[in-house]
Structure formats: structure tokens, C-alpha cells
Amino acid sequence: MTSAPRTLRWGHQALEVEIGVAEDGTARLTQIGLPGGTPPERHSWSALPLVEVTAAGHGRHWSGDRLINTSLGGRLRYRAHQLTREADWHVLTVELHDPEAGLAAKVTYRSPDGIPVLRSEVTLRNEGQSTLHLESVSSLVVGCLTPQDPAAIDAADLLWAENDWLTECRWQRQPMRRTTPVHSGRVSNGHGKAGLALNGQRTWSSCGHLPMGGLTDRRTGRTWVWQIEHNGGGWRWECEEHDRAAYAALFGPTDTHHSWRHSLEPGAAFRTVPAALAFSDDGGPDAAFAALTRYRRAQRRPHTDHQGLPVIFNDYMNCLMGDPTTEKLLPHIDAAADAGAEYFVIDAGWYDGENDGWWDSVGAWEASASRFPGERGLHEVLDRIRERGMVPGLWLEPEVVGVRSPMAKSLPDEAFFRRDGVRVTENGRHHLDLRHPAARAHLDQVVDRLVGEWGVGYLKLDHNIDPGSGTSARPGETPGAGLLGHNRAHLDWLDGILDRYPHLVVENCASGGMRWDDALLSRMQLQSTSDQQNLHLYAPIAASAPTAVPPEQGAVWAYPQPEESLDEVAFAMTNALLGRIHLSGRIPELEPEARALVHEAVAAYKAIRADLPHAVPSWPLGLPAWDDPWVALALRTPDTTYLTAWRRPGTDATATLHLPHLRDTAASVDLLYPSAGRAVSAWTPDTAELSLTLPTAPSAVLLRITRTDTGAP
């Protein structure tokens, strides 16, 4: 056994972590920040352990105003640690154990070199003789987000993102004191229980809220932003006051909130879902989100799509809306190719007859003969896409089987979600359990046929039902545990298809952005940001999307309509120019001038897209509120800043945008799109402010701001 150090410091040039070990062997994370600094919290002593574990018979209770921590996490003691390096990643492993309960914990911290982000996951192992019935296990506990000073909490704002169908990625900010009021009198609040806690809901990972949060100091700009990397609704985070300091605890599923329990048998192990924490010393939320963007790029599966950023046409939104046929598709294929699209995706409806409704009959994923008549059927359309120089794609909802589908009868009951022995049915559909070999084999056969035999190069994977708390298909299994097992099998299945088809591009969708999480985005190449059909309402979603997905993975609809004004066509196209263009709409019906605006937007995008995979986001008007009349998003590289600004109806024609990274820097401002726009801009270097006038509303522009002072840092 390694002797317990008093202090363990680990990290790299952008991040230092300090773990203190008490005389009794209790290990606590006591500081995270820049290396070599002396932040006030360096000398604080968090009462929170590295890991919080609750199990049946082992919990916490209160005596007066004092917390008696009898949970397994509070009894774990330091055993050993190891520092390693995995390519560009620094790795610290801390081993803990509780000899009395026979529980061992391995906490693995990882951080990419030069990026101030800490990733954590915990593995528990039962070294005892009795089964431990786990009820919750933390992925990351940080007790030192602020100094042990009530004034620091007074100055702290909490950040979180509300996320609903058609209204995704709505960031909120409020003083921490609204949920953590100051206590007075006999109770000292030394172990206060007030604060903010958010939980995932049911099956979707981002239904109601993104699995993210943050804390920022209004005085200094010191900011933390965290994410829970889980592709199911079983997650929880809490940010509260404890020992006069702010802490954050991040969890996967728990018994209290998600019907999750796990029986840890002797010799068995359990691994938590990962969580990550980004840090900015004085740059505010923008700098923390920039760090998180760089981290997401470092830890995702490599793919050529991340650098090429091909333009995608999808026939669904404000276009065919799930009703494709050969006759309807051919004009759109030609229009998409003429506009410069490089992929053409046939969305929902290609697999079923035109008159019987496909919602509750999906699952076999065979092409419809009535929609695609003739000897070649659907292959006539796929061939036409290739002839026009584009890669064909198809929509799938792989995890569901309609009650009228032949697969509902041919697959065994064990291949589906079940509770109390009964197959779960939600809105005319069953849900596959991908832990079962028959379920996985079925989907592998579908993908091998579509990709391997038909030559499809793009799959849009959707998910449109929420089958509740999960599945208890196995003896003694809780629904939350079954759901976690399926979630992990789903990730494994995705890894499998991308191993077999490494150039396949896979899009993540769930009624728009209802399953928007980094577990999926570390594997899948694109994220559908919304099903929002109103071009004006899409602006704040498009602007906020880079908080939750790197820009080169954020799929944003651009759907011009023939009845729209030229300003509205340009507005719709501009929505997508700092993300991934998902071209749609009724392009064949556009007048020549409007169609020219579409072609110009695609050309402008292709001219800048090589910079986007290396750019980080900022928000010159702050994170947008849903009703903000002006919205802005900037993506910056060391030399160039791309700026999209939207003016919606009901506001002044001029706005002042703040770009602090360009303070005291001479710069030129160029209008990239629309080239005929009447935008007027003026740059003031000493205040880092850009005055922008857009004479009409609605209107939107893409600008490029280039440093002209080459000696600037």
C-alpha cells in the first residue's frame, strides 16, 4: 500500500488539480485552477469526499444542523494513486477503499493537454463477501467552486439550459442566492441543503434540460461549465452551498430520481457515466464554453466529416415533410445539386405505402414499392443522387418497431423493453433492447443492407418515442438499470457500425434536439439542433447550439420558401452558416433572385468552412434569450472572427456587439453574406465594440473580422 500523501497535485500547463488526504485517509478534491496560482480556495478544506456512494443500509442522516456522513462515499479511504499519459491526455487514477464494507473505488481523472477541462468517471468493485445494493454513485464531486466565503456565493450566478421540442438550448442565468438563501440564527448552514438540482427525465437525455450546467462569478469572470456524458435520461446534477462554499456533484441515474439500483455482487464492478468540468479563470462563460468545445473535439471519435463539412440537403423540413416519392424527389435532387449540396438525405417515409400510414408499421426498413414504382424502385432515386455528384442518405428510427411491423412478431419478447414481464408499448410502437443479440443482429442486418449493399453514405438516426422509466427485462432489474444497460449497448452498436463503415456519416436526432448529449456526439458526426419550422425562432437555437456541440457538428436547417421576401430567404440561410448547413425548403419553386441567394449562401459557407473546425464560440450580445430582438454568434480563430448577427422585428436598427478578444486590435470588417446586404458596421478597437446597423427587420448577415495588426497577441 502506498503511504498517503498530504497533498497530491496533478495537471498540465492549463489546469492543476489538488487533492488533499486527511490523517484518516479521507481524500478530497480541494482545488482546481491554473497551475502556479494562489486562488483563495487553495487553502480551503472541502468536507466532500471524492466519491459519493449510497447503498441500501448505508446512507446519510442529520443531527441538528450537522450532517453525519455514513454513506459509503464518506467511508472510503485513500489506498494508492497513479499518474500516466495516454497520447495527448494526462491521466490520474486515485484508488480508495472501505475495508469494512469491502468496497473499492477507482476514480479516473483525465484532461487533454493544454485544455482546462477535467473528465471524471468512477469504477466501484465489491471486494467483500456480501452483495452491495447501490442506489447512487457520483461521477464527479467538486467542493471548491468558490472560496469558503459567503460573499463569493453572493457574487455567483448559476447557469443551466432549458431544452424542449422546438425550443432547444435556452440558457438561463440567475444569482445562486435565489436557490441558496443566506441562513441566520441558531442554524449555521454549515451543511446547507438549499441549492439548485436538475434531473434528466425518462428516456431522452435532454428532454426538459440539457445535461449541462455552470457557475460564474459576476465580479471576476471565473466560470465553471459541466456536462454529464450520458445518452439516457438518467442523470442529475446539483450545485449548492456546503461548508460556506459552492460545490457541484454530477451523477448518472439514481434510485430516488430514475428508479435505478444496482446489485454489486462480490467480485463484480460497476462503472459510472463520465462527466466533464471546464474552467475559465477570468474569461466568463464564453471562455469556459470555448474550453469545452476544444475538449469535445479532443475526445470524440475521429472522422473525415469533422474536417470536410460537406453541405447536406434533407427533404423533410418545410419540404416533403415525410412524404417522399420518386416524382417529388427528382426536382429537389436537381435543385440541391445546382445549389452546391454534397449529400442528399431522403428523410422519413421512404419505407412504407402512401395510404396506410407508416408510424406504427416501421421496423423492417424495406423500400416502398408504391412510393418508388418501376423496376429500380428507390434505387432509381439513389442513382440519380449519385449522377448529380452527391452522396445518398436515408432516415432511420432504429430503436423502434411499430406494433403492425412484421418485426414485432418475428423478434422475441426479450428483444424489447419490458416491465413486469409485459412488452412496453408507447404510441403504437415497441422499443428494442439492444442488449439482446436478436435486437442487435436485426439492426446490423438493416445497416449492412442499406450501407453495404445499397451504397448509402449517410444515416439520420431519429428517436421519437419516450417509453418511460426504462426496462426491467432481467430478473431483479430496476427500470433505470435496464435503461442504462440499453444506453450503453446503443453506444456499443454505434461504435460497431462505424468500425465496419468508417466513412459513413451518422446524424443524431430525437424529435430535433431531445437526445443532445456528448455520449452520442463523441461517436456520431452531426447533431440535429431542432425541428423548429419558423425561421425567426430558429435564430436563438442556432446561436446557442455551440454551447452544446462543436460548430462543425451542429446541423441547422436552412429552408427557404417561395412566399418569403428576399430578406427572409437570406435570414433562413444565415441561420446555418456558422454550423452545418441542412438545406431544405422548396428550392425548385423559388424565383431566380431568391434561388441566387441560396446558391450564394452555400458558396459563402464553402469559402469559410475550413476554419470552422478550429474555431471556438463566443456571444457578443451574451447567450441569447428566446425573445431577444438582436442575436449574435461569433466563431473565432487566432486571426479571424466570423460573426453572424440577426435582427428580428420590433427593435432598433443598430446594435453594439462586444468582442473582448479583439480589444486594442486594428481589424477590418467584411460582409460575406448576403453580398447585396445594406449592413453598416464600425469597429472601435479600444472598447472592442462593433456597431452594426441592419436597416430592415427581419434581416441577418455573416461578417468576417480580420486582424490587420499582425503584431497583436
TIVEX-571862 format. One record per residue: residue in one letter; x, y, z of N, C-alpha, C in turn. Coordinates in steps of 0.2 Angstrom, whole numbers, plus 5000, padded with zeros to 4 digits. Layout:
N
aXYZXYZXYZ ...
//
This chain:
713
m500449945000500050005000500450065000 t500350114996500650174995500550225001 s501050255004500850295010500450355008 a500050385012499550435010499950505010 p499950535004500250605004499750655007 r500050705010499650765012499250795007 t499650805001499350844996499650814989 l499150804984499350774978499150824973 r499650854969499550894964499650864957 w499250884952499250844945498950894940 g499250894934498950934929499450944923 h499351004920499751024915499751104914 q499951134909500051204909499451244909 a498851204908498251244908497751224913 l497951174917497551154923497951124928 e497851134935498151104940497551084945 v497551014947497150994952497550974958 e497250994964497550974970497050934974 i497250874977496950834981497250824988 g496850844993497150835000496950775003 v497350745007497250675010497350695018 a496750685021496750695029497150645032 e497250655039497550605043497250535043 d496550535042496250475042496150445036 g496450475031496550445024495950465019 t495550515022494950535018495250585012 a495150575006495350615000494850654998 r495050724997494550774994494850814989 l494450834984494750874979494650944982 t495250984983495251044986495451104982 q495651094976495751154971495851124964 i495551164960495551164953495751234950 g496251244946496351304943496951304939 l497251364937497851374934498451354938 p498951324935499451304939499851364941 g500151354947500551404950500251464953 g499551464952499151524955499051504963 t498851564966498651554973497951584974 p497451544971496751564972496551554980 p496151594982495951594989495751524991 e495451484987495151414989495751364989 r496351384987496951334988496951314996 h496851365000496851345007496251325011 s495751315007495051295010495151215010 w494651195014494651115015493951095014 s493851065009493151045007492950985011 a492350975014492150925018491850865013 l491850875007491550825002492050775000 p491950715000492350664998492450664990 l492950624987493050624980492450584977 v492150544980491550504978491050504983 e490450504980489850504984489450434982 v489350394987489050324986488550314991 t487950304989487450274993487150204991 a487050174996486850104995486350085001 a485950035000485450015005485849995011 g485650025017485950015023486550065024 h486750105020487250155020487050215018 g486950265022486650325019486950385023 r486550445023486750505027486150525032 h486350555037485750575041486050645045 w485550675047485650745050485550745058 s486050775061485950785069485950855070 g485350885071485350955072485550995065 d486051035065486251065059486951035056 r487050975059487650935056487550875053 l487850865047487750805043488250755045 i487950695047488350635049488350595042 n488950595039489050565033489250485034 t488750445034488850375035488850335028 s488750375023488750345016489350315015 l489350265010489950235008490550275005 g490350335002490750384999491150415005 g490850435011491150465016491650415020 r491550355019492050305022492550275018 l492650295012493150275008493850315009 r494350275010495050305012495550295006 y496050335006496550335001496950265001 r497050234995497450174995498050184991 a497950214985498550224981498350274975 h498850304971498750344965499250324960 q499050344954499550334948499450384943 l499950414941500050464936500250434929 t499850444924500050414917499950464912 r500150444906500050484900499750444894 e499250464891498950424885498950474880 a499450474875499550514870499450594872 d498950624870498950694872498550704879 w498350654882497950654888498350644894 h498250684899498550674906498050634910 v498250584914497850534917498050534925 l497550544929497750524936497150474939 t497450424942496950374945497050374952 v496550384956496550384963496150324966 e496450274970496150214972495950224979 l495350214981495050224988494750154990 h494650144996494350084999494050095005 d493550055007493250045013493249975015 p493749955020493849885022493249855025 e492849895029492349875032491749845028 a491649885023491049865018491349825012 g492049825011492349785006492249814999 l492149884999492049924993492749954991 a492949954985493449984982493250034977 a493550094976493350144971493950164967 k493950164961494450194957494250254953 v494450314955494250374952494750394947 t494550404940495050414935494850484932 y495350534933495350594930495750604924 r495450634919495850634913495750714910 s496350734907496250804905496750804898 p496450834893496850844887497350904888 d497950884885498550934886498351004884 g498451054888498351124886497651144886 i497151104888496451124889496251124896 p495951174898495751174905495051144907 v495051074906494451034907494650974910 l494250954915494350894919493850844918 r493950784915493450724914493550674920 s493050654922493050604928492550544927 e492750484929492250434930492550384935 v492050354938492250314944492050234943 t492450194945492350124945492350094952 l491750064954491750034960491849954959 r492149924964492249854964492049824971 n491749774971491549744978492049694980 e492449704985493049664987492849624993 g492149634995491949595001491549535000 q491249505004490849445004490149455003 s489849515004489149525003488949564998 t488349564995488149604989488049674992 l488249724988488049794990487549814985 h487049844988486449864984486549944983 l486849964977486950034976486350074974 e486350134976485750174975485950244971 s486550264972486850314968487550314969 v487950344963488650344963488850414959 s489150454962489350514959489950504953 s489850534948490350534943490950584944 l490750644947491250694949490950734955 v491350754960491150794965491750844966 v491550914966492050964967491751014972 g492051014977491851054983492151124984 c492551144978492951204979492751254973 l492151264971492051304966492051384968 t492051394974492151464977492551454983 p492851514985493151514992492651504997 q492851485003492451475009492251545012 d491851585008491751655009491051665007 p490551685011489851695009489851745003 a490251795003490251844998490351814991 a490751764991490851734984490251704982 i489851674986489151644984488751704982 d488751754986488351814984488451844977 a489151834974489351854968489251804962 a488951744964488951684959488251684956 d488351674949487751654945487751584943 l487151554944487051484941486851494934 l487051444930486951434923486651364921 w486051364917485851304915485451314909 a485251264905484951264898484351224898 e483751264897483151234896483051204889 n482751154888482851114881482151074880 d481751104876481151074874481051064866 w480551024864480451024857480251084854 l480651104849480551164845480851224849 t481051224855481351274859482051254862 e482451234859483051204861483551254864 c483951234869484651264870484451334873 r484051344877483851414880484151424887 w484751454887485151464893484851514897 q484951494904484651534909485251554914 r485151614917485651634922485351674928 q485451654934485151684939485651684945 p485651734950486051734956485951664960 m486551634962486451574966486051584972 r486051644975485751664981484951654980 r484651654974483951634974483751564976 t484251524975484151454977484551434983 t484951474985485351464991485351524996 p484851544999484751605003485251595009 v485451655011485851665017485451645023 h485651595027485351575034485651615039 s485251625044485451665050485151635056 g485351655062485151625068485551565071 r485151525074485451465078485751415073 v485451405067485751355062486251395058 s486851365057487351405054487451385047 n487051345044487051325037487751295035 g488151265040488751245039488751185034 h488151145034488051095029487351105026 g487251165023486651185020486451135015 k485751135014485451085009485151125003 a485151195004484751234998485251234992 g484951244987485351254980484851234974 l485251224969484851204963485051134961 a484651094959484751024956484351014950 l484550984945484250964939484250894938 n483750864935483750794934483550784926 g483850734923483550704917482950674918 q482550674912481850644913481850584908 r481650524911481450474907481950444902 t481750434896482250404891482750454887 w482450514885482850564882483350594886 s483950604884484450634888484350714889 s484050744885484050824885483350844885 c482850804887482150824887482050864893 g481850934892481750974898482351024899 h482950984900483551024901484150984897 l484651024895485250994893485650964899 p486050914898486350884904487050924905 m486950984906487451034907487251084913 g487751124915487651174920488251214921 g488251264925488851304926488751354932 l489351384933489351434939489851484937 t489651554937490151604935490151664941 d490651694942490751744946490651814943 r490151854945490051914941490551964942 r490951964947491552014948492151994944 t492351934944493051914941492951874935 g492351854933492351814927492551744928 r492751724934492951654935492351604934 t492351554929491751514927491951444927 w491451404929491451334928490851314924 v490951264919490451234915490551164915 w489951124916490051054917489551024912 q489650954910489250914906489250844909 i488650814908488650744910488550704904 e489050654902489150624896488750564896 h488050564895487650504896487050514890 n486950464887486450464881485750444884 g485550444890484950424893484750484898 g484050474900483850524904484050524911 g484450464913484650454920485250494922 w485150554923485750604925485450654930 r485950674934485750734939486350774941 w486250834942486750874944486450924950 e486850944955486650984960487251034961 c487051094962487551154964487351184969 e487651184975487351204981487951234986 e487751254992488251284996488351225002 h489051215003489251175008489851195011 d489851205018490451225021490651295019 r490151335018490151405016490451415009 a490551365005490751364998490251334993 a490351344987489951314982490251254980 y489851204979490051134976489551114970 a489851074966489451034961489550964962 a489050924961489050854961488650824955 l488950784951488750764945488650684945 f488050664943487850594944487550564937 g487550504936487150464932486450454935 p486150394933485550384936485550364944 t485050384947484950374954484350334956 d484350304962483650274964483150324965 t483250374968482750424970482450454964 h482850474959482550514953482450474947 h482750414946482750374940482550304941 s482350274947482250204948482850164946 w483350184948484050154947484250124953 r484450054953484850024958485249974955 h485749954958486249904955486549864961 s486349794960486649754965487349734963 l487849754967488549744966488749684969 e488849624966488949564969489749554970 p489949514975490649504977491049494970 g491549534969492049524964491849564958 a491149594958490949624952491149704952 a491049734946491249804946490649844943 f490649904944490149954941490550014939 r490350044933490750104931490150154930 t490350214932489850274931489850304924 v489350344922489450384916489950434917 p490350454912490850504913490450574914 a490850624917490650694917491250734916 a491150794914491750844912491650914915 l492150944917492151014920492651054917 a492351114914492851164910492851224915 f493451254914493651304919493951364915 s493751424917493951484915494151534921 d494751554921494951594926494651664927 d494651694921494351764921493951784914 g493851734910493551744904492851744903 g492451724909491751724909491551654906 p490851654905490651594901490851574894 d491051634891491251624884491951584884 a492351594888493051564889492951494891 a492451474896492351414898492051364892 f491551394889491251364883491751344877 a492251394876492751384872493251324874 a493351324880493751264883493351194882 l492751204883492351134882492351114875 t492251164870492251154863492951114861 r493551144864494151104862494151034865 y493951034871493850964874493450914870 r492850934868492450894864492750864858 r493150914855493550894849494050844850 a494350854856494950804858494750734860 q494050734862493850664865493350624860 r493150654855492750624850493050574846 r492650534843492950484838493150524831 p493750514829494050544823493550524817 h493450574813493050564807493250614801 t493250604795493450644790492850704789 d492250684791491750734791491850794795 h492250794801492350844805492850894802 q493150884797493650924793493350954787 g492950904783492750924776492050964777 l491650954781491050994782490650994776 p490450944773490050944767489350974768 v489051004763488451034763487950974762 i487350974766486850924766486250954764 f485850914760485150934758484750874761 n484250894765483750844768483050864766 d482650814763482050834760481450844765 y481650844772481050844777480750914778 m481150964781480951024785480651074780 n480051094781479751144776479851124769 c479851054768479951024761479450974760 l479650914760479250854758478850824765 m479150844771478850834777478650754778 g479050714776478950644777478550604772 d478450634766478050614761478450604754 p479050574754479450574748479150524743 t479250534736479150494731479650504725 t479650464721480150474715479950544712 e479350554710479150614707479250674710 k479150674717479350734721480050744722 l480450694723481150694724481550724719 l481450704713481950714707482050794706 p481550834706481650904706482050934711 h481950904717482350934723483150904722 i483250854720483950824719484250874714 d483950894709484250934704484351004707 a483951034711483951094714484551094719 a484551044723485051034728485751034725 a485850994720486450994716486651054713 d486251094710486351154707486551204713 a486251204719486451244724487151234727 g487451174726488051154729488051104734 a487451064735487451014741487950954739 e488150924744488650874743488350804745 y487850804750487450744752486750764751 f486350714749485650724748485350664753 v484950684758484650634763483850634761 i483650574760482950564760482650544767 d482250584770482050584777481450534777 a481050544782480550494784480050474778 g479850414778479350394774479550354768 w480150344767480350304761480250234761 y480050204767479950134768479250104768 d478750144767478050124768477650154762 g477050124762476550144757476250214758 e475950244753475750314753475150324757 n474750264758474050274760473850244767 d474350204770474150164776474450194782 g474950244781475250274787475750234790 w476350264791476950224792477150224800 w476850264804477050274811477150214815 d476550164814476550104819476750044815 s477050054809477249994805478049994803 v478350044806479150044805479449984808 g480049964806480449914809480849874804 a480549854798480849814793481349854789 w481149914788481549964784481749944777 e481149924773481249904766480849964762 a481149974756480950024752480250014750 s479850074750479150064747479050064740 a478650014738478650004730478150054728 s477650074732477150124729477450194728 r477850214733478150274733478750284727 f479050224726479550224721479450164716 p478950174711478750124707479350114701 g479250064697479650054692480149994694 e480549974689480949914690481549934695 r481749994695482350004700482050034707 g481450054707481150074714481550134717 l481750124723482150184726482750184723 h483050134721483750144718483750184712 e483250204709483250254703483350324706 v483150334712483250394716483950404718 l484150344721484850344724485350354718 d485250324713485650334707485650404704 r485050434704485050504702485450544707 i485450534713485850574718486550564716 r486750504715487550494713487650534706 e487250524702487350554695487450634696 r487150664700487150734701487750754706 g488150704708488850714711488750714719 m488150694721488050694729488050624732 v488150614738488150554742487450544744 p487150484743486450474746486450464753 g485850484756485750464763485050444765 l484950414770484250394772484150404779 w483550414781483250424788483050354791 l483250344797483050284801482850304808 e482450264811482250264818482450194821 p483050184822483250114823482950074829 e482950114834482750084841481950064842 v481550084837480850074837480650024832 v480049984834479749934830478949954831 g478649964825477949984826477549914827 v476949924831476549864833476349824827 r476249864821476049824815476649804811 s477249814813477849794809477849714809 p478149684804478249614805478749594810 m479249644811479749634816479449624823 a478849654824478549644831478449574833 k478249534827478149464828478749424828 s479249434823479749394822480349394827 l480349454831480849464836480549434843 p480949404847480749384853480549434858 d480149424863479949474868480549504871 e481049464873481649484876482049534872 a481949544866482249594862482049664863 f481449674867481149734868481149754875 f481049824876480949844883480249814886 r480349794892479849764896479849784903 r479249794906479149804913478649754916 d478849724921478349674924478149624919 g478649604915478549544910478149564904 v477949624904477549654898477849694894 r477849684887478149724882477949794882 v478349844883478149914883477949934876 t477349974876477050004870476950074871 e477250114867477150184868476950214861 n476350244861476150274854476250234848 g475950174849475950124844476650094842 r477150094846477750074845478050034851 h478449984849478949954854479649984854 h480049964859480749994859481149934860 l481649934856482149874856482649884862 d482849834865483349824870483949804867 l484449844865485049824861485549784865 r485349764871485749714875485649644872 h485049634869484849574867485149554860 p485449504859485849484852485349494846 a484749474847484249474841484149544839 a484049594844483949664843484549694839 r485149674841485749704838485849674831 a485749604831485849574824485349604819 h484749614821484249644816484449714814 l484749754818484949824816485549824812 d486049774814486649764810486449744803 q485949704802485749674795485449734791 v485049774795484749834791485349884789 v485849894793486349944791486749914786 d486949844786487349814781486949814774 r486349814774485949814768485949884765 l485849934769485750004767486450034765 v486950014769487550044768488050004763 g488049934766488549894762488249874755 e487549864754487349844748487049894744 w486649944747486349994743486850054742 g487350064746487850114745487650184748 v487250174753487050244756487650264761 g487850324760488350354764488250394770 y487550404771487350444777486750414780 l486750414787486150394790485950444795 k485350464795485050504800484650464805 l484950454811484650414816484150454821 d483550444820483050484824482750434830 h482450474835482150434840481550474843 n480950454842480350494843479850474848 i480050424852479550404857479950404864 d479550414869479850414876479550354880 p479850294880479550234883479550234891 g479650294894479550294901480250284905 s480250254911480750244915481350194913 g481150154908481650104906481350034905 t481749984906481549914905481849874911 s481449834914481649784919481549714916 a481849704911481849644907482149584911 r482649594915483049544918482849534925 p482949474928482649464935483049514940 g482649544944482849594949483149654947 e483049674940483249734937482749784938 t482949844940482549904940482549934933 p481949974932481950004925482550054923 g482750094928483350134927483950094926 a484050044929484649994927484649964920 g484049944919483949914912484049974906 l483850034908483950084903484650104902 l485050104908485750114907486050064903 g485850004904486149944900486049954893 h485449974891485249984884485650044882 n485750094885486050154883486750134881 r487150094885487750084884487850034878 a487349984877487349944872487249984865 h486850034866486750084860487350114858 l487750134862488450164861488850114858 d488850054860489250004858489049984850 w488449984849488149974842488450024838 l488350094840488650144835489350134834 d489750114839490450104838490550054833 g490150004833490149944829490049964821 i489550004820489350014813489950064810 l490150104814490650154812491350114811 d491450064815492050024814492049984807 r491449964805491349924799491349974793 y491050034794490950084789491250154791 p491950154791492250214794492050284790 h491850284784491750344781490950354781 l490550314784489850334785489750394789 v489350434787489150494791488550484795 v488450494801487950474805487650534809 e487050554808486750614812486350584818 n486350624823485950614829485350654829 c484750624830484150664830483650634835 a483350674839482750644843482250694843 s481750694839481250754838481650814839 g482150824834482550884835483150874840 g483150904845483650904850483550874857 m483150824857482950794863483350744866 r483850724862484450674864485050704862 w485250764865485850804863486350794869 d486750754868487250744874487950724871 d488450724875489150714872489350644872 a488950594875489050524874488950504867 l488350534864488150514857488650564852 l488750624854489150664849489850644849 s490150614854490850584854490850534849 r490350504846490350454841490050474834 m489450504835489050524829489350594826 q489250604820489650664817489250724817 l488550724817488150784817487550774822 q487350834825486850834829486250884826 s485650854826485050894824484950944829 t484951004828484851054833484051074835 s483651064830482951074831482451054826 d481851044827481351034822480951104821 q481251154823480851224823480851244816 q480151264814480051274807479951354805 n480051394811479951464810480651494809 l480851524804481551544803481751604808 h481251644811481451694816481551654822 l481251604824481351574830481951524830 y482151514824482751464824483351504826 a483351574825483951614826484351604833 p483951604839484251594845484451524846 i484151474843484351404844485051394840 a485051424834485751414830486251454834 a486151514837486651544840486851514847 s486451484850486651444856486951374855 a486851344850487051274848487751264850 p488251314849488951294850489051284858 t488551304862488751294869488651214870 a488351174866488251104867488551064862 v488751084857489051044851489551094847 p490151064845490651104841490251124835 p490451184833490051214827490051164821 e490551124820490551084814490151024814 q489851014820489350954821488650984822 g488551044822487851074824487451084817 a487051034816486651034810486051084811 v486051134806485551194807485151194800 w484451194801484051194795484151264791 a484151264784484051324780483551304775 y482951334776482351314772482051364769 p482251394763481951454760481251434757 q480851474757480151464754479951514749 p479551504744479451544738479051604740 e478651604746478251654748478651704752 e479251694754479651734758479951794754 s480151854758480451904755481251884754 l481551924750482251914749482651914756 d482451964760482751974767482651904771 e482051874770481851814774482251754771 v482351754765482751704762483451704765 a483751764765484451774767484451754775 f483951774778483951764786483951684787 a483551654783483451574784484151544782 m484451564777485151544775485651554780 t485651614783486151644788486151604794 n485551574796485451534802485951484802 a486151454796486551394796487351404795 l487551464793488151474791488751474796 l488651474802489151454807489051394810 g488751344807488651274809488751224803 r488251184803488251134797487651144793 i487651164787487051184783486651114782 h486051124784485551074782485051104777 l485251104771484751134766484151104765 s483551134765482951104763482451164760 g481851154762481351204759481151184752 r480851234748480551224742480951264737 i481651244736482051274731481851274724 p481551224721481351224714480851274713 e480451294718479951344717480151414718 l480751434720481051494721481151534714 e480951604715481151644709481951654708 p482151664702482851674701483251714706 e483051764708483351804713483451774720 a482951744722482951704729483351644728 r483351614722483751554721484551574721 a484651634718485351654718485651664725 l485151694730485351704737485551634740 v485151584738485351514741486051494739 h486151504732486751474729487351524732 e487251584733487751624736487951604743 a487451584747487551564754487951504754 v487751454750488151394750488951404748 a488951454743489651464741490051504747 a489751554750490051584756490251534761 y489851484763489951434768490551394766 k490551374759491151334757491851374758 a491751444757492351484757492651484764 i492251474769492451484776492551424780 r492251364777492151304782492751274784 a493351284781493951254783494151284790 d493951344791494151374798493651354803 l493051334802492651314807492851264812 p493151204810493351154814493951174819 h494151234818494751254823494451324827 a493851344826493651404829493251384835 v493251434840492951424846492351484847 p491851474850491251514850491351574855 s490951624854490851674859490151714857 w489951754862489251784861489251854862 p489351894857489451964858488952004861 l488351974861487752004865487551964871 g487951924873487851874878487451814875 l487351764879486951704877486251724876 p485951714870485351734868484751714872 a484351764874483651744877483151724871 w482651694872482151664867481851724863 d481751784866481351834863481851894862 d482551884862482951944861482851964854 p482752034853482652064846483352054842 w483952064845484552054842484851994845 v485151954840485551894842486251894838 a486751864842487351864838487751804841 l488151774836488651724837489251734834 a489851734837490551734834490851674835 l491251654830491751604830492451624828 r492951614832493551644831494151594831 t494551614826495251584826495751634828 p496351614829496851664831496851734827 d496751724820496751784816496051814813 t495551774813494951784810494351774815 t493851824815493251814818492651814813 y492251764813491651764809491051774814 l490651824812490151844816489451844812 t488951804815488351814812487851854817 a487551904814487051944818486351944815 w485851934819485151934817484851994820 r484452024816483952074819483252054817 r482852044823482252014822481752084823 p481152074821480652134821480552154828 g480452224828480252254834480852284838 t481352304835481952334839482352394834 d482752424837483152474834483552444829 a483752484824484152464818484852454820 t485152474825485852474827485952444834 a486452394834486652364840487452374841 t487652364847488352364849488552294851 l489052264848489252204849489952204852 h490052164857490652164861491152104859 l491752114857492252064855492852074859 p492852064866493452074870494052044868 h494051984864494651954862495052004857 l494752054854495052094849495152164852 r495152174859495252234862495952264860 d495952334858496552364856496852334850 t496452304845496752274839496452304833 a496852324829496552354822496352294818 a495752304815495452254811495052284806 s494952244801494452254795493852214796 v493252244793492652214794492352204787 d492252134785491952124778491352094778 l490852114774490252074773490252024769 l490151954771490251894767489551874764 y489051884768488351864765487851904769 p487251924766487251924758487651984755 s487951974750488352024747488052094745 a487352084744487052144742486652174748 g486852154754486552174760486752254762 r486352284766486452354767486752364774 a487152314777487452324783487952374784 v487952414789488452464790488752454797 s489452444797489752424803490352474804 a490552484811491052524813491452494819 w492052484818492452444824492852494828 t492852494834493152534839493652494843 p494252494842494752444845494852454852 d494852514855495052524862494452504867 t493852494864493252474868493052404866 a493352374860493252314857492452304856 e492252364853491452364851491452374844 l490952334841490752334834490052364834 s489952424831489252454830489052424823 l488452394823488152364817487452394816 t487352414810486652434808486352394802 l485852364804485452324799484752364797 p484652394792484152444791483452414791 t483352344789482752314789482752254794 a482052244796481952184800481352144797 p481452074797482052034799482652044794 s483252034796483752034792484352004796 a484851974792485451934796485951944791 v486551944794487251944790487751904793 l488251884788488851854791489451904789 l489751914794490351964794491051924795 r491551954792492251924794492651984796 i492951974802493352024805494051994806 t494452034802495152014802495652054805 r496152034809496652074812497052104806 t497152164807497652204802498252224806 d498252214812498852224816499252154818 t499652134813499952074814500352064820 g500552114823500952104829500552094835 a499852104835499452094841499552024843 p499452014850499451944853498851904850 
//
